[in-house]
Amino acid sequence: MKTFATTAAALLLLVTGAASPASSAPPAPDTPCAGQIHPNPSFERGATGWTAGPRVVVLGDETRPAHTGRAYATFAGLDVTRTDLLRTTVTVPADCNLTVRFWVRTTTTETTRGDYLNVGLAVTGIPPKTRFSLAFDGGAQWRQYSMSSGTAAAERTATVSFLGSEMAGNGVTAFDVDDVTFDLS
């Protein structure tokens, strides 16, 4: 009789769905505000995931290596009047902050400001603006810069743009960009 009562009690627990407190807790919510969200931050797959002008993404060599990997984006460097544009758009989930970090190296023969690399961040609901305007004095070593979107209650899009502008007759300046990461927090 004792075995029957124990078996009946176990069966009742199974039928009613009663379980221990540890297994009845709701599942933990997903954490969309974590991680790197761009598919090609280091240009190792060429311009995949980016809108790029011709000749913007190149492979490094021994004299001008990439920051990491083999590829990077380069702007100007021809001593002609022209502009180059590189941009990409990502989706920023609600209540998340996007931090964009990137590395820039500048090689130049300029002695006065004439060539620029303007870096912008445009986020839904916030007027676009240039965050950095880099010139010949940026340095021949790779330097890191960062910018953030801030958080908002709704999902947004964020567009990051790099615009290289070169003026003929003022010397040659090349701006190299690599490892553009898009981290959510």
C-alpha positions as CSV (number, residue, x, y, z in Angstrom):
1,M,0.0,0.0,0.0
2,K,2.9,2.4,0.8
3,T,4.4,1.9,-2.7
4,F,1.0,2.6,-4.3
5,A,0.7,5.9,-2.4
6,T,4.2,7.0,-3.4
7,T,3.7,6.1,-7.0
8,A,0.3,7.9,-7.0
9,A,1.9,11.0,-5.6
10,A,4.7,11.0,-8.2
11,L,2.1,10.5,-10.9
12,L,0.1,13.4,-9.6
13,L,3.1,15.7,-9.7
14,L,3.7,14.7,-13.3
15,V,0.1,15.2,-14.4
16,T,-0.3,18.6,-12.6
17,G,3.0,19.9,-13.8
18,A,4.2,20.7,-10.4
19,A,7.9,21.1,-10.3
20,S,10.7,22.3,-8.1
21,P,11.1,26.1,-7.7
22,A,14.4,26.0,-9.7
23,S,12.8,24.6,-12.8
24,S,9.7,26.8,-12.7
25,A,11.6,30.1,-13.1
26,P,11.0,32.0,-16.3
27,P,13.8,31.8,-18.9
28,A,16.4,34.5,-18.8
29,P,15.7,37.2,-21.4
30,D,18.0,37.5,-24.4
31,T,20.7,40.2,-24.1
32,P,20.6,42.0,-27.4
33,C,22.9,44.7,-26.1
34,A,26.1,42.7,-26.3
35,G,28.7,42.0,-28.9
36,Q,30.2,43.2,-32.2
37,I,27.4,43.5,-34.8
38,H,29.2,44.4,-38.1
39,P,29.9,41.4,-40.4
40,N,33.2,42.8,-41.8
41,P,34.9,45.3,-39.4
42,S,38.4,44.7,-40.7
43,F,37.8,44.7,-44.5
44,E,39.2,41.2,-44.7
45,R,36.2,40.4,-47.1
46,G,36.8,43.5,-49.2
47,A,33.9,45.9,-49.2
48,T,31.3,43.4,-48.0
49,G,28.9,45.1,-45.7
50,W,30.2,48.6,-46.8
51,T,29.4,51.1,-49.5
52,A,32.8,52.0,-50.9
53,G,34.2,54.0,-53.7
54,P,36.6,52.3,-56.1
55,R,40.1,51.7,-54.8
56,V,39.1,52.3,-51.2
57,V,39.7,48.8,-49.7
58,V,43.2,47.5,-50.3
59,L,45.5,44.8,-49.2
60,G,48.4,45.8,-47.0
61,D,52.0,45.0,-47.8
62,E,55.3,45.1,-45.9
63,T,55.7,48.9,-46.3
64,R,52.1,49.7,-45.3
65,P,50.7,46.8,-43.3
66,A,47.1,46.7,-42.0
67,H,46.5,47.3,-38.3
68,T,45.4,43.6,-38.1
69,G,44.8,41.1,-40.8
70,R,45.7,42.0,-44.4
71,A,43.2,44.5,-45.6
72,Y,42.3,48.1,-44.7
73,A,40.5,51.1,-46.3
74,T,42.5,53.9,-47.7
75,F,41.5,57.4,-48.8
76,A,43.3,60.0,-51.0
77,G,47.0,59.8,-51.5
78,L,47.0,60.8,-55.2
79,D,47.6,64.6,-55.1
80,V,44.4,65.2,-57.2
81,T,41.2,67.0,-56.2
82,R,38.7,64.2,-55.3
83,T,36.7,62.6,-52.5
84,D,36.3,59.0,-51.4
85,L,33.4,57.7,-49.4
86,L,33.1,54.7,-47.2
87,R,29.9,54.0,-45.2
88,T,27.8,51.4,-43.5
89,T,24.6,51.2,-41.6
90,V,23.8,48.9,-38.7
91,T,20.7,48.4,-36.6
92,V,20.8,49.4,-32.9
93,P,18.3,47.6,-30.7
94,A,16.1,49.5,-28.3
95,D,17.8,50.4,-25.0
96,C,21.2,49.7,-26.4
97,N,24.3,51.9,-26.9
98,L,26.5,51.5,-30.0
99,T,30.2,52.3,-29.6
100,V,32.1,52.5,-32.8
101,R,35.9,52.2,-32.5
102,F,38.3,52.6,-35.4
103,W,42.0,52.9,-36.1
104,V,43.5,55.5,-38.4
105,R,47.0,56.0,-39.8
106,T,48.1,59.1,-41.8
107,T,51.0,59.3,-44.2
108,T,51.7,62.7,-45.8
109,T,53.9,65.1,-47.5
110,E,51.6,68.0,-46.7
111,T,52.8,71.0,-44.6
112,T,49.4,72.8,-44.4
113,R,45.9,71.5,-44.0
114,G,44.3,70.7,-47.4
115,D,43.4,67.0,-47.2
116,Y,40.9,65.7,-44.6
117,L,39.2,62.6,-43.4
118,N,35.9,63.4,-41.9
119,V,34.2,60.7,-39.8
120,G,30.5,60.9,-39.1
121,L,27.9,59.1,-37.1
122,A,24.2,59.6,-38.1
123,V,21.7,58.0,-35.8
124,T,17.9,57.9,-36.3
125,G,16.3,60.8,-34.5
126,I,19.6,62.7,-34.0
127,P,20.9,65.2,-36.6
128,P,24.0,63.8,-38.4
129,K,27.3,65.4,-37.5
130,T,31.0,65.0,-38.1
131,R,32.6,63.5,-35.1
132,F,36.2,63.7,-36.2
133,S,37.9,65.8,-38.9
134,L,41.4,64.4,-39.2
135,A,44.2,66.1,-41.2
136,F,47.9,65.6,-42.1
137,D,48.9,65.8,-38.4
138,G,47.2,62.6,-37.5
139,G,50.5,60.6,-37.3
140,A,52.1,57.7,-39.2
141,Q,51.3,55.2,-36.4
142,W,47.9,53.6,-36.0
143,R,45.7,55.6,-33.5
144,Q,42.4,54.5,-32.2
145,Y,39.3,56.8,-32.0
146,S,35.8,56.0,-30.7
147,M,32.3,57.5,-30.8
148,S,28.9,56.4,-29.3
149,S,25.2,56.6,-30.2
150,G,23.7,56.8,-26.7
151,T,20.6,54.8,-25.9
152,A,17.0,55.2,-26.9
153,A,13.7,53.5,-26.1
154,A,13.2,52.5,-29.8
155,E,15.2,50.6,-32.3
156,R,17.3,52.9,-34.5
157,T,19.7,52.8,-37.4
158,A,23.2,54.2,-37.2
159,T,25.3,55.1,-40.3
160,V,29.0,55.5,-40.0
161,S,30.8,57.4,-42.8
162,F,34.4,58.1,-43.7
163,L,34.8,60.9,-46.3
164,G,38.3,61.5,-47.5
165,S,38.8,64.8,-49.3
166,E,42.0,65.6,-51.2
167,M,43.1,68.9,-52.8
168,A,45.6,68.8,-55.7
169,G,48.9,70.7,-55.4
170,N,49.2,70.6,-51.6
171,G,51.2,67.4,-51.1
172,V,50.0,63.9,-50.8
173,T,48.1,62.6,-47.8
174,A,46.7,59.1,-47.4
175,F,44.4,58.2,-44.6
176,D,44.2,54.4,-43.7
177,V,41.3,53.0,-41.7
178,D,41.1,49.6,-40.1
179,D,39.3,47.5,-37.5
180,V,36.1,49.5,-37.4
181,T,34.2,47.7,-34.6
182,F,30.5,48.2,-33.8
183,D,29.9,47.1,-30.2
184,L,26.6,47.1,-28.4
185,S,26.3,47.6,-24.7
